[in-house]
Amino acid sequence: MKKLINAVDTVLAESLDGFAAAHADIVTLDAERKFIRRAKLTPGKVGLVSGGGSGHEPLHAGFVGLGMLDAACPGQVFTSPTPDQMIAAAEAVDGGAGVLFIVKNYEGDVMNFEMAAEMVAEMTGRKIMKVVTDDDVAVETSTYSTGRRGVAGTLIVEKIVGAAAEEGRHLADLKALGDRVNSRTRSMGVALTSCTVPAAGTPTFSLSEDEMEMGVGIHGEPGRRRVQLAHADAIADEIVSAIAGDLGESGDAILLVNGFGGTPAMELYVMYNAARTRLEKHGIKVRKSLVGNYVTSLEMAGCSITVSLLDDDTVKLWDAPIRTAALRWGM
């Protein structure tokens, strides 16, 4: 295992310290490293908190800032953050209008965020609601989740809800918006290689040179099946057909082609081009695009494709100004 680390036990702490120092104009790190929050909070605004296991960077800490999240709770690699992290983050960012948790549908994340919400409500009377993302069409259940997994579509939910929160929308309205965006968002991924969790020191799974895992999860969970390596067009055919068939409707959309950490931009744009042309055949017009490594799986080679259907409100919210470590536009 070759990794640019000092020690397995300190990699997360040192990474968080480096991230906070590099983006000190945008974020600040809690003294106990329980959460990353915005350097400047907006009084009276609903606080948005997300989080999950590390190893998916820039998700979630890279999306903390103006127009997106107020705080993110980082767990150990591929491990849910603890309820005390979420409680501390909620208390730190509640500007008086309540807090919305945005949670990927993995059992540990959902359980711990629910526990945190109950404890915050009991201890402080703060209003807490949650949106659970479950955009993965690859499999209904996995070793990490009950029901569909929350994957790269979480980024789209966080961006659109974050923009609405900046407008001063109420907590219940933000939850309804997040649920609506999630319901119109679908994703599916493919892996060409495994990733290696630092504490394990060996690849999570193995693929031969002529194999790929279709429908892989962001922790390396098995997908739909293991198949022979195919051309980009054939991969896009299967993924887009699965997404479009599950959405069951046409219209304008965001197309996100997300790298898993080990795939160069050149290949991601090949996949984007293949996906875009195939979506048009299904009556889905790509109106907004995002290509890059945003919801990664350490150094895994491969990508996911996410499609989120738009309406007049959500396209405006997607275009709204944002300034985070990983996403910046309109400023």
FITOR-628794 format. One record per residue (C-alpha): x, y, z; residue in one letter. Coordinates in Angstrom, 1 decimal, always signed. Layout:
! residues N
RORO     c1     c2     c3 type
RORO      X      Y      Z    A
...
! end
This chain:
! residues 331
RORO     c1     c2     c3 type
RORO   +0.0   +0.0   +0.0    M
RORO   +1.5   +3.3   -1.1    K
RORO   -0.2   +6.4   +0.5    K
RORO   +1.0   +9.9   +1.3    L
RORO   +0.4   +9.6   +5.1    I
RORO   +2.4   +9.7   +8.3    N
RORO   +0.4   +7.1  +10.2    A
RORO   -3.0   +5.4   +9.8    V
RORO   -4.1   +6.6  +13.3    D
RORO   -3.5  +10.3  +12.5    T
RORO   -4.4  +10.6   +8.8    V
RORO   -7.9  +12.0   +9.4    L
RORO   -6.8  +14.6  +12.0    A
RORO   -3.9  +15.7   +9.8    E
RORO   -6.1  +15.9   +6.7    S
RORO   -8.7  +18.0   +8.6    L
RORO   -6.0  +20.3   +9.9    D
RORO   -4.6  +20.8   +6.4    G
RORO   -8.0  +21.4   +4.9    F
RORO   -9.0  +24.0   +7.5    A
RORO   -5.7  +25.8   +7.1    A
RORO   -5.9  +25.8   +3.3    A
RORO   -9.4  +27.2   +3.3    H
RORO   -9.4  +29.4   +6.4    A
RORO  -11.2  +32.2   +4.6    D
RORO  -14.2  +29.8   +4.1    I
RORO  -14.2  +27.3   +7.0    V
RORO  -13.1  +26.8  +10.5    T
RORO  -12.4  +23.5  +12.3    L
RORO  -13.9  +22.7  +15.7    D
RORO  -11.2  +22.5  +18.4    A
RORO  -12.0  +18.9  +19.0    E
RORO  -12.2  +18.2  +15.2    R
RORO  -15.9  +17.1  +15.6    K
RORO  -17.0  +19.2  +12.6    F
RORO  -16.0  +21.7  +10.0    I
RORO  -18.3  +24.8   +9.8    R
RORO  -18.5  +28.0   +7.9    R
RORO  -16.1  +30.7   +9.0    A
RORO  -19.0  +33.2   +8.9    K
RORO  -22.5  +32.1   +9.9    L
RORO  -25.7  +34.0   +8.9    T
RORO  -28.0  +34.7  +11.9    P
RORO  -31.6  +33.7  +11.4    G
RORO  -30.9  +31.2   +8.6    K
RORO  -31.7  +27.5   +8.9    V
RORO  -28.5  +25.6   +9.5    G
RORO  -27.6  +22.8   +7.1    L
RORO  -25.5  +19.9   +8.5    V
RORO  -24.3  +16.8   +6.7    S
RORO  -21.5  +14.4   +7.2    G
RORO  -20.4  +10.8   +6.8    G
RORO  -17.3   +8.7   +6.7    G
RORO  -14.1  +10.2   +5.3    S
RORO  -12.5   +9.0   +2.1    G
RORO  -15.2  +10.6   -0.1    H
RORO  -13.5  +14.0   -0.3    E
RORO  -14.5  +16.7   -1.2    P
RORO  -17.8  +15.4   +0.1    L
RORO  -18.9  +16.7   +2.7    H
RORO  -16.4  +19.2   +4.1    A
RORO  -15.6  +20.6   +0.7    G
RORO  -19.2  +21.7   +0.4    F
RORO  -19.3  +23.9   +3.5    V
RORO  -19.6  +27.5   +2.7    G
RORO  -21.9  +30.2   +1.3    L
RORO  -24.7  +28.7   -0.7    G
RORO  -24.3  +25.1   +0.6    M
RORO  -23.7  +23.6   +4.0    L
RORO  -23.1  +25.3   +7.3    D
RORO  -21.3  +22.3   +8.8    A
RORO  -20.0  +18.8   +8.0    A
RORO  -19.2  +16.0  +10.5    C
RORO  -16.3  +13.8   +9.3    P
RORO  -16.2  +10.2  +10.5    G
RORO  -13.2   +7.9  +10.2    Q
RORO  -12.6   +6.4   +6.8    V
RORO  -15.9   +4.9   +5.5    F
RORO  -17.3   +5.1   +9.1    T
RORO  -20.2   +7.1  +10.2    S
RORO  -19.6  +10.2  +12.4    P
RORO  -20.9   +9.8  +16.0    T
RORO  -24.0  +11.5  +17.4    P
RORO  -21.9  +13.8  +19.6    D
RORO  -20.3  +15.2  +16.5    Q
RORO  -23.7  +15.9  +15.0    M
RORO  -25.1  +17.4  +18.2    I
RORO  -22.1  +19.8  +18.5    A
RORO  -22.4  +20.8  +14.8    A
RORO  -26.2  +21.5  +15.2    A
RORO  -25.6  +23.6  +18.3    E
RORO  -22.8  +25.6  +16.5    A
RORO  -24.8  +26.5  +13.4    V
RORO  -28.4  +27.0  +14.6    D
RORO  -29.1  +30.6  +13.9    G
RORO  -32.5  +30.5  +15.5    G
RORO  -34.5  +29.0  +12.6    A
RORO  -33.7  +25.3  +13.2    G
RORO  -31.4  +22.8  +11.6    V
RORO  -31.8  +20.5   +8.7    L
RORO  -29.7  +17.3   +8.5    F
RORO  -28.9  +15.9   +5.0    I
RORO  -28.1  +12.3   +5.4    V
RORO  -27.0   +9.6   +2.9    K
RORO  -29.0   +6.4   +3.3    N
RORO  -26.5   +4.2   +5.1    Y
RORO  -27.6   +2.5   +8.3    E
RORO  -24.9   +4.0  +10.5    G
RORO  -25.4   +7.6   +9.2    D
RORO  -29.2   +7.4   +9.5    V
RORO  -29.1   +5.9  +12.9    M
RORO  -26.6   +8.4  +14.3    N
RORO  -28.2  +11.4  +12.8    F
RORO  -31.6  +10.3  +14.1    E
RORO  -30.2   +9.8  +17.6    M
RORO  -28.5  +13.2  +17.4    A
RORO  -31.8  +14.9  +16.3    A
RORO  -33.7  +13.4  +19.2    E
RORO  -31.0  +14.4  +21.8    M
RORO  -30.8  +17.9  +20.5    V
RORO  -34.5  +18.4  +20.6    A
RORO  -34.7  +17.0  +24.2    E
RORO  -31.7  +19.0  +25.5    M
RORO  -32.3  +22.3  +23.8    T
RORO  -35.7  +22.3  +22.2    G
RORO  -34.2  +23.1  +18.8    R
RORO  -36.1  +22.2  +15.7    K
RORO  -34.4  +19.5  +13.7    I
RORO  -35.6  +17.9  +10.5    M
RORO  -33.8  +15.6   +8.1    K
RORO  -33.6  +14.7   +4.4    V
RORO  -32.3  +11.2   +3.5    V
RORO  -30.8  +10.8   +0.1    T
RORO  -31.2   +7.5   -1.7    D
RORO  -30.4   +8.1   -5.4    D
RORO  -28.5   +4.9   -6.3    D
RORO  -30.5   +2.8   -8.8    V
RORO  -27.8   +0.0   -8.9    A
RORO  -29.2   -2.1   -6.0    V
RORO  -32.1   -1.8   -3.6    E
RORO  -30.1   -2.9   -0.6    T
RORO  -26.4   -3.4   +0.3    S
RORO  -24.3   -4.3   +3.2    T
RORO  -24.3   -0.7   +4.3    Y
RORO  -28.0   +0.3   +3.8    S
RORO  -31.6   -0.7   +3.9    T
RORO  -33.1   +0.5   +0.7    G
RORO  -31.2   +2.5   -1.9    R
RORO  -27.8   +4.0   -1.1    R
RORO  -27.3   +7.7   -1.0    G
RORO  -24.4   +8.6   -3.3    V
RORO  -23.4  +11.5   -5.6    A
RORO  -26.9  +12.8   -5.9    G
RORO  -26.4  +14.1   -2.3    T
RORO  -24.2  +16.9   -3.8    L
RORO  -27.2  +18.1   -5.8    I
RORO  -29.5  +18.0   -2.9    V
RORO  -27.0  +19.9   -0.7    E
RORO  -26.5  +22.6   -3.4    K
RORO  -30.1  +23.3   -4.2    I
RORO  -31.3  +23.2   -0.6    V
RORO  -28.3  +25.3   +0.4    G
RORO  -29.2  +28.0   -2.1    A
RORO  -32.8  +28.0   -0.8    A
RORO  -31.6  +28.4   +2.8    A
RORO  -29.6  +31.5   +1.8    E
RORO  -32.9  +33.0   +0.6    E
RORO  -34.3  +32.6   +4.1    G
RORO  -36.8  +29.8   +3.4    R
RORO  -38.3  +28.0   +6.4    H
RORO  -37.1  +24.7   +7.8    L
RORO  -40.2  +22.7   +6.7    A
RORO  -40.0  +24.2   +3.2    D
RORO  -36.3  +23.2   +2.9    L
RORO  -37.1  +19.7   +4.0    K
RORO  -39.8  +19.4   +1.4    A
RORO  -37.5  +20.8   -1.3    L
RORO  -34.8  +18.4   -0.4    G
RORO  -37.2  +15.4   -0.5    D
RORO  -38.5  +16.6   -3.9    R
RORO  -35.0  +17.0   -5.4    V
RORO  -33.9  +13.6   -4.0    N
RORO  -37.1  +12.0   -5.5    S
RORO  -36.1  +13.3   -9.0    R
RORO  -32.4  +12.3   -8.8    T
RORO  -30.9   +9.0   -9.8    R
RORO  -27.3   +7.7   -9.9    S
RORO  -25.3   +4.7  -10.8    M
RORO  -21.5   +3.9  -10.8    G
RORO  -18.9   +1.7  -12.3    V
RORO  -15.5   +0.7  -10.8    A
RORO  -12.4   -0.3  -12.8    L
RORO  -10.3   -0.9   -9.7    T
RORO  -10.8   -1.2   -5.9    S
RORO   -9.8   +1.3   -3.3    C
RORO   -7.6   +0.6   -0.2    T
RORO   -8.7   +1.7   +3.2    V
RORO   -5.6   +2.9   +5.1    P
RORO   -6.4   +0.8   +8.2    A
RORO   -6.9   -2.3   +6.1    A
RORO   -3.8   -1.9   +4.0    G
RORO   -5.1   -4.1   +1.2    T
RORO   -7.7   -3.5   -1.6    P
RORO  -11.3   -3.8   -0.6    T
RORO  -12.0   -6.2   -3.5    F
RORO  -10.1   -7.4   -6.5    S
RORO  -10.8   -7.0  -10.3    L
RORO   -8.8   -8.6  -13.0    S
RORO   -7.4   -6.4  -15.8    E
RORO  -10.4   -7.2  -18.0    D
RORO  -13.2   -6.8  -15.4    E
RORO  -15.3   -4.0  -14.0    M
RORO  -17.9   -3.8  -11.2    E
RORO  -21.2   -2.4  -12.6    M
RORO  -23.2   -0.5  -10.0    G
RORO  -20.5   -0.3   -7.4    V
RORO  -21.1   +1.6   -4.1    G
RORO  -18.9   +4.4   -2.9    I
RORO  -17.4   +2.2   -0.2    H
RORO  -16.6   -0.5   -2.7    G
RORO  -19.8   -2.5   -2.0    E
RORO  -20.8   -4.9   -4.7    P
RORO  -22.9   -3.6   -7.6    G
RORO  -25.3   -5.3  -10.0    R
RORO  -22.7   -7.7  -11.3    R
RORO  -19.1   -8.1  -12.3    R
RORO  -18.6   -8.0  -16.1    V
RORO  -16.0   -7.8  -18.8    Q
RORO  -14.5   -4.4  -19.3    L
RORO  -16.4   -2.5  -22.0    A
RORO  -16.1   +0.7  -24.0    H
RORO  -17.3   +4.0  -22.6    A
RORO  -20.3   +4.0  -24.9    D
RORO  -21.5   +0.6  -23.7    A
RORO  -21.0   +1.6  -20.0    I
RORO  -23.0   +4.8  -20.6    A
RORO  -25.7   +2.8  -22.4    D
RORO  -26.3   +0.6  -19.4    E
RORO  -26.1   +3.3  -16.8    I
RORO  -28.3   +5.9  -18.6    V
RORO  -30.9   +3.2  -19.5    S
RORO  -31.1   +2.2  -15.8    A
RORO  -31.4   +5.9  -14.7    I
RORO  -33.9   +7.0  -17.3    A
RORO  -36.0   +3.9  -16.8    G
RORO  -36.2   +4.5  -13.1    D
RORO  -36.9   +8.2  -13.4    L
RORO  -39.8   +7.4  -15.8    G
RORO  -40.1  +10.9  -17.1    E
RORO  -38.3  +13.3  -19.4    S
RORO  -37.4  +17.0  -19.2    G
RORO  -34.5  +19.3  -18.4    D
RORO  -31.8  +17.9  -16.1    A
RORO  -28.5  +18.3  -14.3    I
RORO  -25.9  +15.8  -15.5    L
RORO  -23.2  +15.1  -13.0    L
RORO  -20.3  +12.8  -14.1    V
RORO  -18.4  +12.1  -10.8    N
RORO  -15.0  +10.5  -10.6    G
RORO  -14.3   +8.1   -7.8    F
RORO  -10.8   +9.5   -7.2    G
RORO   -8.5   +7.6   -9.6    G
RORO   -9.9   +8.5  -13.0    T
RORO   -8.4  +11.4  -15.0    P
RORO  -10.6  +14.3  -16.3    A
RORO  -10.0  +13.2  -19.9    M
RORO  -11.9  +10.0  -19.2    E
RORO  -14.6  +11.6  -17.2    L
RORO  -15.4  +13.9  -20.2    Y
RORO  -15.5  +10.9  -22.5    V
RORO  -18.2   +9.5  -20.1    M
RORO  -20.0  +12.9  -20.0    Y
RORO  -20.2  +13.0  -23.8    N
RORO  -21.5   +9.5  -24.0    A
RORO  -24.1  +10.0  -21.2    A
RORO  -25.3  +13.3  -22.6    R
RORO  -26.0  +12.0  -26.1    T
RORO  -27.8   +8.9  -24.7    R
RORO  -30.0  +11.0  -22.3    L
RORO  -31.2  +13.0  -25.3    E
RORO  -32.5   +9.8  -26.8    K
RORO  -34.6   +9.3  -23.6    H
RORO  -36.1  +12.8  -23.9    G
RORO  -33.8  +14.2  -21.1    I
RORO  -32.1  +17.4  -22.1    K
RORO  -28.9  +18.3  -20.2    V
RORO  -29.4  +21.9  -19.1    R
RORO  -26.7  +22.0  -16.4    K
RORO  -23.5  +20.1  -16.1    S
RORO  -20.8  +19.2  -13.5    L
RORO  -17.8  +16.9  -14.2    V
RORO  -15.1  +16.0  -11.7    G
RORO  -14.1  +14.2   -8.6    N
RORO  -16.7  +15.3   -6.0    Y
RORO  -17.9  +12.1   -4.2    V
RORO  -14.9   +9.8   -4.3    T
RORO  -14.0   +6.5   -2.9    S
RORO  -10.3   +7.1   -2.0    L
RORO   -8.3   +6.2   -5.1    E
RORO  -10.8   +4.0   -6.8    M
RORO  -10.8   +4.2  -10.6    A
RORO  -14.2   +4.6  -12.2    G
RORO  -17.1   +7.0  -12.1    C
RORO  -20.8   +7.5  -11.4    S
RORO  -23.4   +9.2  -13.5    I
RORO  -26.1  +11.3  -11.8    T
RORO  -29.2  +12.8  -13.4    V
RORO  -31.5  +15.2  -11.6    S
RORO  -34.6  +16.6  -13.2    L
RORO  -35.1  +20.3  -13.0    L
RORO  -37.9  +22.8  -12.8    D
RORO  -37.9  +26.6  -12.8    D
RORO  -37.2  +26.8   -9.0    D
RORO  -34.5  +24.2   -8.9    T
RORO  -32.6  +25.5  -11.9    V
RORO  -32.5  +29.0  -10.3    K
RORO  -31.3  +27.5   -7.1    L
RORO  -28.6  +25.5   -8.8    W
RORO  -27.3  +28.6  -10.6    D
RORO  -27.3  +30.7   -7.3    A
RORO  -23.9  +31.9   -6.0    P
RORO  -21.8  +29.4   -4.1    I
RORO  -18.4  +29.7   -2.5    R
RORO  -17.0  +26.5   -0.9    T
RORO  -13.6  +24.8   -1.1    A
RORO  -14.9  +22.4   -3.9    A
RORO  -17.6  +24.4   -5.7    L
RORO  -17.5  +28.1   -6.6    R
RORO  -19.6  +30.1   -9.1    W
RORO  -21.7  +33.2   -9.4    G
RORO  -19.5  +35.2   -7.0    M
! end
